[in-house]
Amino acid sequence: MITAMHLQDTVKLNNGVNMPWFGLGVFKVEEGEELVQAVKNAIAHGYRSIDTASVYQNEAGVGQAIREALQENGLSREELFITSKVWNADLGYEETLAAYEASLNKLGLEYLDLYLVHWPVQGKYKEAWRALETLYKDGRVRAIGVSNFQIHHLEDLLADAEFTPVVNQIELHPYLSQTELRDYAAKHHIQIEAWSPLMQGQLLDQPVLQDIAERHGRSVAQVILRWDLQHGIVTIPKSTKEHRIIENATVFDFTLSDEEMARIDQLNQNDRVGPDPDHIDF
């Protein structure tokens, strides 16, 4: 069990870089005032990790929010951990290098803390990974990883990779607990990060989770996010509402018992809200 005691506590990745256990995701948040305000609120309330992607088409707004939040909160860029991802259309050596520059330009940043291959498109992700390795060796990015990779994708990548991904960001929640993939990642010192940890809201009336939440005087969302942390999983819940942004992060002052953890573990149904990484056509 991990001992993260605070919103800004970090895990040391396999290349020595420290990444916050907890962050804000901005999937499906469109460019505009709501996005800027959400990111600014998160940073003002102590979040230090923001996760975006080129395909979200909101990097410019995230960048604006970061600049304003740094100034308003007296923070330096080095205190934040910013992640983006290369989209499937840009997977290829030169294409990925160009996509990284495009993301930096939109964000208005000189570097990213973490850059990920967004999906394991067959026949393309290895060249993209080679580009990420180049960016990493050139000191352009602090850490490189993957997203939505299954065990066989990781095995294929590692067969030729110079560097092991630091992170595999995957769909993970109590109905999709991904235990085999988590075990494989642990063996290879790849940190698992959960996207859609709340299953896009579909678990909020789940009876077992409601029961555990009531016992602790907590929300179901808080119970799920605490379950992530106690399993050593980095988690990045999405919200644009300030009270939810605060509530989601209030998970460092209670602990789930072994029995409660086991009850949540038993909810797994291998049920996805997102695409199956083995059957992607985008």
C-alpha positions as protocol buffer text, in pm:
chain_id: "A"
residue {
  index: 1
  type: MET
  ca { x: 0 y: 0 z: 0 }
}
residue {
  index: 2
  type: ILE
  ca { x: 131 y: 345 z: -85 }
}
residue {
  index: 3
  type: THR
  ca { x: 168 y: 615 z: 173 }
}
residue {
  index: 4
  type: ALA
  ca { x: 70 y: 928 z: -22 }
}
residue {
  index: 5
  type: MET
  ca { x: -35 y: 1166 z: 254 }
}
residue {
  index: 6
  type: HIS
  ca { x: -85 y: 1482 z: 52 }
}
residue {
  index: 7
  type: LEU
  ca { x: -213 y: 1604 z: -284 }
}
residue {
  index: 8
  type: GLN
  ca { x: 140 y: 1697 z: -388 }
}
residue {
  index: 9
  type: ASP
  ca { x: 306 y: 1368 z: -290 }
}
residue {
  index: 10
  type: THR
  ca { x: 488 y: 1203 z: -579 }
}
residue {
  index: 11
  type: VAL
  ca { x: 598 y: 865 z: -707 }
}
residue {
  index: 12
  type: LYS
  ca { x: 951 y: 822 z: -843 }
}
residue {
  index: 13
  type: LEU
  ca { x: 929 y: 695 z: -1203 }
}
residue {
  index: 14
  type: ASN
  ca { x: 1179 y: 446 z: -1345 }
}
residue {
  index: 15
  type: ASN
  ca { x: 1397 y: 729 z: -1482 }
}
residue {
  index: 16
  type: GLY
  ca { x: 1413 y: 911 z: -1146 }
}
residue {
  index: 17
  type: VAL
  ca { x: 1157 y: 1182 z: -1229 }
}
residue {
  index: 18
  type: ASN
  ca { x: 892 y: 1246 z: -963 }
}
residue {
  index: 19
  type: MET
  ca { x: 526 y: 1248 z: -1073 }
}
residue {
  index: 20
  type: PRO
  ca { x: 231 y: 1350 z: -854 }
}
residue {
  index: 21
  type: TRP
  ca { x: 1 y: 1061 z: -755 }
}
residue {
  index: 22
  type: PHE
  ca { x: -300 y: 1278 z: -828 }
}
residue {
  index: 23
  type: GLY
  ca { x: -385 y: 1509 z: -1116 }
}
residue {
  index: 24
  type: LEU
  ca { x: -656 y: 1671 z: -1326 }
}
residue {
  index: 25
  type: GLY
  ca { x: -764 y: 1520 z: -1658 }
}
residue {
  index: 26
  type: VAL
  ca { x: -923 y: 1744 z: -1924 }
}
residue {
  index: 27
  type: PHE
  ca { x: -1062 y: 1486 z: -2170 }
}
residue {
  index: 28
  type: LYS
  ca { x: -1372 y: 1620 z: -2349 }
}
residue {
  index: 29
  type: VAL
  ca { x: -1335 y: 1968 z: -2198 }
}
residue {
  index: 30
  type: GLU
  ca { x: -1362 y: 2211 z: -2489 }
}
residue {
  index: 31
  type: GLU
  ca { x: -1147 y: 2519 z: -2536 }
}
residue {
  index: 32
  type: GLY
  ca { x: -1295 y: 2816 z: -2355 }
}
residue {
  index: 33
  type: GLU
  ca { x: -1349 y: 2980 z: -2019 }
}
residue {
  index: 34
  type: GLU
  ca { x: -1476 y: 2664 z: -1846 }
}
residue {
  index: 35
  type: LEU
  ca { x: -1154 y: 2479 z: -1930 }
}
residue {
  index: 36
  type: VAL
  ca { x: -926 y: 2767 z: -1829 }
}
residue {
  index: 37
  type: GLN
  ca { x: -1113 y: 2812 z: -1501 }
}
residue {
  index: 38
  type: ALA
  ca { x: -1106 y: 2437 z: -1421 }
}
residue {
  index: 39
  type: VAL
  ca { x: -729 y: 2414 z: -1465 }
}
residue {
  index: 40
  type: LYS
  ca { x: -674 y: 2735 z: -1269 }
}
residue {
  index: 41
  type: ASN
  ca { x: -902 y: 2615 z: -988 }
}
residue {
  index: 42
  type: ALA
  ca { x: -719 y: 2281 z: -971 }
}
residue {
  index: 43
  type: ILE
  ca { x: -379 y: 2450 z: -943 }
}
residue {
  index: 44
  type: ALA
  ca { x: -510 y: 2705 z: -690 }
}
residue {
  index: 45
  type: HIS
  ca { x: -641 y: 2416 z: -477 }
}
residue {
  index: 46
  type: GLY
  ca { x: -307 y: 2234 z: -479 }
}
residue {
  index: 47
  type: TYR
  ca { x: -311 y: 2013 z: -788 }
}
residue {
  index: 48
  type: ARG
  ca { x: 29 y: 2004 z: -957 }
}
residue {
  index: 49
  type: SER
  ca { x: -38 y: 1755 z: -1239 }
}
residue {
  index: 50
  type: ILE
  ca { x: -244 y: 1835 z: -1551 }
}
residue {
  index: 51
  type: ASP
  ca { x: -309 y: 1576 z: -1823 }
}
residue {
  index: 52
  type: THR
  ca { x: -409 y: 1671 z: -2177 }
}
residue {
  index: 53
  type: ALA
  ca { x: -359 y: 1535 z: -2533 }
}
residue {
  index: 54
  type: SER
  ca { x: -337 y: 1679 z: -2882 }
}
residue {
  index: 55
  type: VAL
  ca { x: -662 y: 1506 z: -2983 }
}
residue {
  index: 56
  type: TYR
  ca { x: -851 y: 1683 z: -2702 }
}
residue {
  index: 57
  type: GLN
  ca { x: -795 y: 2006 z: -2898 }
}
residue {
  index: 58
  type: ASN
  ca { x: -764 y: 2205 z: -2577 }
}
residue {
  index: 59
  type: GLU
  ca { x: -387 y: 2242 z: -2533 }
}
residue {
  index: 60
  type: ALA
  ca { x: -401 y: 2618 z: -2600 }
}
residue {
  index: 61
  type: GLY
  ca { x: -654 y: 2671 z: -2321 }
}
residue {
  index: 62
  type: VAL
  ca { x: -458 y: 2448 z: -2085 }
}
residue {
  index: 63
  type: GLY
  ca { x: -146 y: 2652 z: -2164 }
}
residue {
  index: 64
  type: GLN
  ca { x: -327 y: 2981 z: -2098 }
}
residue {
  index: 65
  type: ALA
  ca { x: -457 y: 2847 z: -1765 }
}
residue {
  index: 66
  type: ILE
  ca { x: -108 y: 2731 z: -1665 }
}
residue {
  index: 67
  type: ARG
  ca { x: 45 y: 3074 z: -1738 }
}
residue {
  index: 68
  type: GLU
  ca { x: -226 y: 3255 z: -1542 }
}
residue {
  index: 69
  type: ALA
  ca { x: -217 y: 3007 z: -1254 }
}
residue {
  index: 70
  type: LEU
  ca { x: 161 y: 3029 z: -1217 }
}
residue {
  index: 71
  type: GLN
  ca { x: 140 y: 3406 z: -1190 }
}
residue {
  index: 72
  type: GLU
  ca { x: -163 y: 3413 z: -959 }
}
residue {
  index: 73
  type: ASN
  ca { x: -28 y: 3148 z: -721 }
}
residue {
  index: 74
  type: GLY
  ca { x: 338 y: 3249 z: -723 }
}
residue {
  index: 75
  type: LEU
  ca { x: 448 y: 2914 z: -862 }
}
residue {
  index: 76
  type: SER
  ca { x: 730 y: 2826 z: -1102 }
}
residue {
  index: 77
  type: ARG
  ca { x: 686 y: 2604 z: -1409 }
}
residue {
  index: 78
  type: GLU
  ca { x: 908 y: 2343 z: -1241 }
}
residue {
  index: 79
  type: GLU
  ca { x: 646 y: 2290 z: -972 }
}
residue {
  index: 80
  type: LEU
  ca { x: 393 y: 2159 z: -1223 }
}
residue {
  index: 81
  type: PHE
  ca { x: 383 y: 1823 z: -1402 }
}
residue {
  index: 82
  type: ILE
  ca { x: 230 y: 1855 z: -1749 }
}
residue {
  index: 83
  type: THR
  ca { x: 142 y: 1555 z: -1970 }
}
residue {
  index: 84
  type: SER
  ca { x: 31 y: 1542 z: -2332 }
}
residue {
  index: 85
  type: LYS
  ca { x: 0 y: 1266 z: -2590 }
}
residue {
  index: 86
  type: VAL
  ca { x: 76 y: 1212 z: -2958 }
}
residue {
  index: 87
  type: TRP
  ca { x: -234 y: 1127 z: -3162 }
}
residue {
  index: 88
  type: ASN
  ca { x: -268 y: 826 z: -3394 }
}
residue {
  index: 89
  type: ALA
  ca { x: -252 y: 1035 z: -3714 }
}
residue {
  index: 90
  type: ASP
  ca { x: 95 y: 1156 z: -3608 }
}
residue {
  index: 91
  type: LEU
  ca { x: 250 y: 819 z: -3524 }
}
residue {
  index: 92
  type: GLY
  ca { x: 576 y: 791 z: -3717 }
}
residue {
  index: 93
  type: TYR
  ca { x: 929 y: 910 z: -3647 }
}
residue {
  index: 94
  type: GLU
  ca { x: 929 y: 1254 z: -3814 }
}
residue {
  index: 95
  type: GLU
  ca { x: 553 y: 1299 z: -3762 }
}
residue {
  index: 96
  type: THR
  ca { x: 584 y: 1241 z: -3388 }
}
residue {
  index: 97
  type: LEU
  ca { x: 875 y: 1483 z: -3354 }
}
residue {
  index: 98
  type: ALA
  ca { x: 665 y: 1745 z: -3533 }
}
residue {
  index: 99
  type: ALA
  ca { x: 358 y: 1664 z: -3320 }
}
residue {
  index: 100
  type: TYR
  ca { x: 562 y: 1725 z: -3004 }
}
residue {
  index: 101
  type: GLU
  ca { x: 667 y: 2070 z: -3128 }
}
residue {
  index: 102
  type: ALA
  ca { x: 304 y: 2146 z: -3219 }
}
residue {
  index: 103
  type: SER
  ca { x: 186 y: 2051 z: -2870 }
}
residue {
  index: 104
  type: LEU
  ca { x: 455 y: 2264 z: -2707 }
}
residue {
  index: 105
  type: ASN
  ca { x: 358 y: 2560 z: -2925 }
}
residue {
  index: 106
  type: LYS
  ca { x: -10 y: 2529 z: -2838 }
}
residue {
  index: 107
  type: LEU
  ca { x: 66 y: 2491 z: -2468 }
}
residue {
  index: 108
  type: GLY
  ca { x: 321 y: 2773 z: -2479 }
}
residue {
  index: 109
  type: LEU
  ca { x: 571 y: 2557 z: -2291 }
}
residue {
  index: 110
  type: GLU
  ca { x: 940 y: 2486 z: -2347 }
}
residue {
  index: 111
  type: TYR
  ca { x: 912 y: 2123 z: -2240 }
}
residue {
  index: 112
  type: LEU
  ca { x: 666 y: 1860 z: -2118 }
}
residue {
  index: 113
  type: ASP
  ca { x: 714 y: 1653 z: -1805 }
}
residue {
  index: 114
  type: LEU
  ca { x: 559 y: 1347 z: -1970 }
}
residue {
  index: 115
  type: TYR
  ca { x: 478 y: 1267 z: -2333 }
}
residue {
  index: 116
  type: LEU
  ca { x: 279 y: 956 z: -2420 }
}
residue {
  index: 117
  type: VAL
  ca { x: 197 y: 747 z: -2727 }
}
residue {
  index: 118
  type: HIS
  ca { x: -182 y: 774 z: -2703 }
}
residue {
  index: 119
  type: TRP
  ca { x: -288 y: 442 z: -2861 }
}
residue {
  index: 120
  type: PRO
  ca { x: -96 y: 132 z: -2978 }
}
residue {
  index: 121
  type: VAL
  ca { x: -172 y: 157 z: -3349 }
}
residue {
  index: 122
  type: GLN
  ca { x: -26 y: -159 z: -3502 }
}
residue {
  index: 123
  type: GLY
  ca { x: 279 y: -103 z: -3719 }
}
residue {
  index: 124
  type: LYS
  ca { x: 312 y: 261 z: -3611 }
}
residue {
  index: 125
  type: TYR
  ca { x: 380 y: 286 z: -3240 }
}
residue {
  index: 126
  type: LYS
  ca { x: 742 y: 166 z: -3256 }
}
residue {
  index: 127
  type: GLU
  ca { x: 851 y: 450 z: -3484 }
}
residue {
  index: 128
  type: ALA
  ca { x: 664 y: 693 z: -3259 }
}
residue {
  index: 129
  type: TRP
  ca { x: 844 y: 546 z: -2959 }
}
residue {
  index: 130
  type: ARG
  ca { x: 1179 y: 592 z: -3133 }
}
residue {
  index: 131
  type: ALA
  ca { x: 1088 y: 961 z: -3175 }
}
residue {
  index: 132
  type: LEU
  ca { x: 1000 y: 988 z: -2805 }
}
residue {
  index: 133
  type: GLU
  ca { x: 1335 y: 833 z: -2718 }
}
residue {
  index: 134
  type: THR
  ca { x: 1507 y: 1097 z: -2933 }
}
residue {
  index: 135
  type: LEU
  ca { x: 1317 y: 1376 z: -2759 }
}
residue {
  index: 136
  type: TYR
  ca { x: 1411 y: 1228 z: -2424 }
}
residue {
  index: 137
  type: LYS
  ca { x: 1780 y: 1186 z: -2510 }
}
residue {
  index: 138
  type: ASP
  ca { x: 1787 y: 1544 z: -2641 }
}
residue {
  index: 139
  type: GLY
  ca { x: 1651 y: 1670 z: -2309 }
}
residue {
  index: 140
  type: ARG
  ca { x: 1332 y: 1804 z: -2471 }
}
residue {
  index: 141
  type: VAL
  ca { x: 1098 y: 1603 z: -2245 }
}
residue {
  index: 142
  type: ARG
  ca { x: 1153 y: 1483 z: -1888 }
}
residue {
  index: 143
  type: ALA
  ca { x: 984 y: 1143 z: -1922 }
}
residue {
  index: 144
  type: ILE
  ca { x: 822 y: 928 z: -2191 }
}
residue {
  index: 145
  type: GLY
  ca { x: 551 y: 667 z: -2171 }
}
residue {
  index: 146
  type: VAL
  ca { x: 254 y: 502 z: -2336 }
}
residue {
  index: 147
  type: SER
  ca { x: -122 y: 493 z: -2303 }
}
residue {
  index: 148
  type: ASN
  ca { x: -371 y: 209 z: -2361 }
}
residue {
  index: 149
  type: PHE
  ca { x: -97 y: -51 z: -2416 }
}
residue {
  index: 150
  type: GLN
  ca { x: -185 y: -413 z: -2337 }
}
residue {
  index: 151
  type: ILE
  ca { x: 77 y: -665 z: -2222 }
}
residue {
  index: 152
  type: HIS
  ca { x: 150 y: -785 z: -2576 }
}
residue {
  index: 153
  type: HIS
  ca { x: 199 y: -426 z: -2698 }
}
residue {
  index: 154
  type: LEU
  ca { x: 444 y: -362 z: -2415 }
}
residue {
  index: 155
  type: GLU
  ca { x: 633 y: -684 z: -2488 }
}
residue {
  index: 156
  type: ASP
  ca { x: 656 y: -588 z: -2856 }
}
residue {
  index: 157
  type: LEU
  ca { x: 776 y: -238 z: -2770 }
}
residue {
  index: 158
  type: LEU
  ca { x: 1031 y: -353 z: -2511 }
}
residue {
  index: 159
  type: ALA
  ca { x: 1185 y: -599 z: -2759 }
}
residue {
  index: 160
  type: ASP
  ca { x: 1342 y: -304 z: -2945 }
}
residue {
  index: 161
  type: ALA
  ca { x: 1315 y: -11 z: -2704 }
}
residue {
  index: 162
  type: GLU
  ca { x: 1618 y: 167 z: -2569 }
}
residue {
  index: 163
  type: PHE
  ca { x: 1413 y: 299 z: -2276 }
}
residue {
  index: 164
  type: THR
  ca { x: 1129 y: 136 z: -2083 }
}
residue {
  index: 165
  type: PRO
  ca { x: 815 y: 355 z: -2071 }
}
residue {
  index: 166
  type: VAL
  ca { x: 784 y: 525 z: -1733 }
}
residue {
  index: 167
  type: VAL
  ca { x: 404 y: 517 z: -1739 }
}
residue {
  index: 168
  type: ASN
  ca { x: 119 y: 322 z: -1901 }
}
residue {
  index: 169
  type: GLN
  ca { x: -197 y: 531 z: -1877 }
}
residue {
  index: 170
  type: ILE
  ca { x: -496 y: 300 z: -1914 }
}
residue {
  index: 171
  type: GLU
  ca { x: -869 y: 287 z: -1855 }
}
residue {
  index: 172
  type: LEU
  ca { x: -892 y: 160 z: -1499 }
}
residue {
  index: 173
  type: HIS
  ca { x: -1178 y: 163 z: -1247 }
}
residue {
  index: 174
  type: PRO
  ca { x: -1351 y: -93 z: -1019 }
}
residue {
  index: 175
  type: TYR
  ca { x: -1532 y: -254 z: -1317 }
}
residue {
  index: 176
  type: LEU
  ca { x: -1203 y: -279 z: -1512 }
}
residue {
  index: 177
  type: SER
  ca { x: -930 y: -342 z: -1258 }
}
residue {
  index: 178
  type: GLN
  ca { x: -663 y: -462 z: -1506 }
}
residue {
  index: 179
  type: THR
  ca { x: -482 y: -681 z: -1251 }
}
residue {
  index: 180
  type: GLU
  ca { x: -270 y: -880 z: -1501 }
}
residue {
  index: 181
  type: LEU
  ca { x: -157 y: -563 z: -1677 }
}
residue {
  index: 182
  type: ARG
  ca { x: -81 y: -402 z: -1340 }
}
residue {
  index: 183
  type: ASP
  ca { x: 127 y: -705 z: -1235 }
}
residue {
  index: 184
  type: TYR
  ca { x: 320 y: -699 z: -1564 }
}
residue {
  index: 185
  type: ALA
  ca { x: 383 y: -325 z: -1531 }
}
residue {
  index: 186
  type: ALA
  ca { x: 507 y: -365 z: -1173 }
}
residue {
  index: 187
  type: LYS
  ca { x: 758 y: -629 z: -1286 }
}
residue {
  index: 188
  type: HIS
  ca { x: 895 y: -388 z: -1547 }
}
residue {
  index: 189
  type: HIS
  ca { x: 885 y: -79 z: -1322 }
}
residue {
  index: 190
  type: ILE
  ca { x: 619 y: 88 z: -1538 }
}
residue {
  index: 191
  type: GLN
  ca { x: 387 y: 311 z: -1334 }
}
residue {
  index: 192
  type: ILE
  ca { x: 16 y: 253 z: -1400 }
}
residue {
  index: 193
  type: GLU
  ca { x: -200 y: 564 z: -1435 }
}
residue {
  index: 194
  type: ALA
  ca { x: -580 y: 545 z: -1447 }
}
residue {
  index: 195
  type: TRP
  ca { x: -786 y: 739 z: -1697 }
}
residue {
  index: 196
  type: SER
  ca { x: -1163 y: 748 z: -1649 }
}
residue {
  index: 197
  type: PRO
  ca { x: -1115 y: 633 z: -1287 }
}
residue {
  index: 198
  type: LEU
  ca { x: -1480 y: 708 z: -1212 }
}
residue {
  index: 199
  type: MET
  ca { x: -1601 y: 526 z: -1526 }
}
residue {
  index: 200
  type: GLN
  ca { x: -1739 y: 857 z: -1653 }
}
residue {
  index: 201
  type: GLY
  ca { x: -1981 y: 870 z: -1360 }
}
residue {
  index: 202
  type: GLN
  ca { x: -2130 y: 525 z: -1420 }
}
residue {
  index: 203
  type: LEU
  ca { x: -2021 y: 390 z: -1079 }
}
residue {
  index: 204
  type: LEU
  ca { x: -2160 y: 664 z: -861 }
}
residue {
  index: 205
  type: ASP
  ca { x: -2471 y: 463 z: -765 }
}
residue {
  index: 206
  type: GLN
  ca { x: -2291 y: 126 z: -737 }
}
residue {
  index: 207
  type: PRO
  ca { x: -2430 y: -35 z: -415 }
}
residue {
  index: 208
  type: VAL
  ca { x: -2102 y: -176 z: -274 }
}
residue {
  index: 209
  type: LEU
  ca { x: -1926 y: 154 z: -334 }
}
residue {
  index: 210
  type: GLN
  ca { x: -2218 y: 345 z: -183 }
}
residue {
  index: 211
  type: ASP
  ca { x: -2206 y: 126 z: 126 }
}
residue {
  index: 212
  type: ILE
  ca { x: -1832 y: 183 z: 175 }
}
residue {
  index: 213
  type: ALA
  ca { x: -1873 y: 556 z: 108 }
}
residue {
  index: 214
  type: GLU
  ca { x: -2147 y: 583 z: 372 }
}
residue {
  index: 215
  type: ARG
  ca { x: -1930 y: 406 z: 629 }
}
residue {
  index: 216
  type: HIS
  ca { x: -1661 y: 670 z: 581 }
}
residue {
  index: 217
  type: GLY
  ca { x: -1892 y: 968 z: 534 }
}
residue {
  index: 218
  type: ARG
  ca { x: -1743 y: 1012 z: 186 }
}
residue {
  index: 219
  type: SER
  ca { x: -1858 y: 1029 z: -175 }
}
residue {
  index: 220
  type: VAL
  ca { x: -1834 y: 724 z: -401 }
}
residue {
  index: 221
  type: ALA
  ca { x: -1585 y: 921 z: -615 }
}
residue {
  index: 222
  type: GLN
  ca { x: -1359 y: 971 z: -314 }
}
residue {
  index: 223
  type: VAL
  ca { x: -1373 y: 598 z: -231 }
}
residue {
  index: 224
  type: ILE
  ca { x: -1276 y: 500 z: -587 }
}
residue {
  index: 225
  type: LEU
  ca { x: -988 y: 750 z: -599 }
}
residue {
  index: 226
  type: ARG
  ca { x: -866 y: 631 z: -259 }
}
residue {
  index: 227
  type: TRP
  ca { x: -880 y: 271 z: -389 }
}
residue {
  index: 228
  type: ASP
  ca { x: -653 y: 380 z: -679 }
}
residue {
  index: 229
  type: LEU
  ca { x: -400 y: 538 z: -446 }
}
residue {
  index: 230
  type: GLN
  ca { x: -390 y: 243 z: -205 }
}
residue {
  index: 231
  type: HIS
  ca { x: -318 y: 18 z: -504 }
}
residue {
  index: 232
  type: GLY
  ca { x: -28 y: 243 z: -607 }
}
residue {
  index: 233
  type: ILE
  ca { x: -212 y: 375 z: -913 }
}
residue {
  index: 234
  type: VAL
  ca { x: -168 y: 735 z: -1030 }
}
residue {
  index: 235
  type: THR
  ca { x: -513 y: 882 z: -1090 }
}
residue {
  index: 236
  type: ILE
  ca { x: -638 y: 1182 z: -1291 }
}
residue {
  index: 237
  type: PRO
  ca { x: -1012 y: 1238 z: -1244 }
}
residue {
  index: 238
  type: LYS
  ca { x: -1174 y: 1492 z: -1474 }
}
residue {
  index: 239
  type: SER
  ca { x: -1401 y: 1766 z: -1347 }
}
residue {
  index: 240
  type: THR
  ca { x: -1474 y: 2124 z: -1443 }
}
residue {
  index: 241
  type: LYS
  ca { x: -1672 y: 2209 z: -1127 }
}
residue {
  index: 242
  type: GLU
  ca { x: -1467 y: 2370 z: -851 }
}
residue {
  index: 243
  type: HIS
  ca { x: -1642 y: 2189 z: -565 }
}
residue {
  index: 244
  type: ARG
  ca { x: -1582 y: 1852 z: -736 }
}
residue {
  index: 245
  type: ILE
  ca { x: -1218 y: 1939 z: -807 }
}
residue {
  index: 246
  type: ILE
  ca { x: -1177 y: 2002 z: -434 }
}
residue {
  index: 247
  type: GLU
  ca { x: -1382 y: 1699 z: -326 }
}
residue {
  index: 248
  type: ASN
  ca { x: -1198 y: 1459 z: -559 }
}
residue {
  index: 249
  type: ALA
  ca { x: -865 y: 1556 z: -407 }
}
residue {
  index: 250
  type: THR
  ca { x: -983 y: 1520 z: -47 }
}
residue {
  index: 251
  type: VAL
  ca { x: -873 y: 1157 z: -30 }
}
residue {
  index: 252
  type: PHE
  ca { x: -557 y: 1176 z: 179 }
}
residue {
  index: 253
  type: ASP
  ca { x: -727 y: 1189 z: 519 }
}
residue {
  index: 254
  type: PHE
  ca { x: -896 y: 848 z: 533 }
}
residue {
  index: 255
  type: THR
  ca { x: -798 y: 487 z: 462 }
}
residue {
  index: 256
  type: LEU
  ca { x: -991 y: 192 z: 321 }
}
residue {
  index: 257
  type: SER
  ca { x: -955 y: -130 z: 519 }
}
residue {
  index: 258
  type: ASP
  ca { x: -816 y: -447 z: 359 }
}
residue {
  index: 259
  type: GLU
  ca { x: -1169 y: -587 z: 362 }
}
residue {
  index: 260
  type: GLU
  ca { x: -1307 y: -279 z: 182 }
}
residue {
  index: 261
  type: MET
  ca { x: -1026 y: -292 z: -74 }
}
residue {
  index: 262
  type: ALA
  ca { x: -1105 y: -659 z: -138 }
}
residue {
  index: 263
  type: ARG
  ca { x: -1477 y: -583 z: -180 }
}
residue {
  index: 264
  type: ILE
  ca { x: -1396 y: -321 z: -442 }
}
residue {
  index: 265
  type: ASP
  ca { x: -1147 y: -555 z: -613 }
}
residue {
  index: 266
  type: GLN
  ca { x: -1427 y: -812 z: -648 }
}
residue {
  index: 267
  type: LEU
  ca { x: -1640 y: -570 z: -854 }
}
residue {
  index: 268
  type: ASN
  ca { x: -1428 y: -622 z: -1167 }
}
residue {
  index: 269
  type: GLN
  ca { x: -1629 y: -716 z: -1478 }
}
residue {
  index: 270
  type: ASN
  ca { x: -1368 y: -631 z: -1746 }
}
residue {
  index: 271
  type: ASP
  ca { x: -1617 y: -367 z: -1852 }
}
residue {
  index: 272
  type: ARG
  ca { x: -1493 y: -72 z: -2061 }
}
residue {
  index: 273
  type: VAL
  ca { x: -1636 y: 272 z: -2133 }
}
residue {
  index: 274
  type: GLY
  ca { x: -1359 y: 347 z: -2382 }
}
residue {
  index: 275
  type: PRO
  ca { x: -1233 y: 156 z: -2687 }
}
residue {
  index: 276
  type: ASP
  ca { x: -1065 y: -184 z: -2660 }
}
residue {
  index: 277
  type: PRO
  ca { x: -695 y: -122 z: -2742 }
}
residue {
  index: 278
  type: ASP
  ca { x: -692 y: -442 z: -2948 }
}
residue {
  index: 279
  type: HIS
  ca { x: -974 y: -318 z: -3172 }
}
residue {
  index: 280
  type: ILE
  ca { x: -911 y: 44 z: -3257 }
}
residue {
  index: 281
  type: ASP
  ca { x: -1010 y: 189 z: -3594 }
}
residue {
  index: 282
  type: PHE
  ca { x: -925 y: 555 z: -3543 }
}
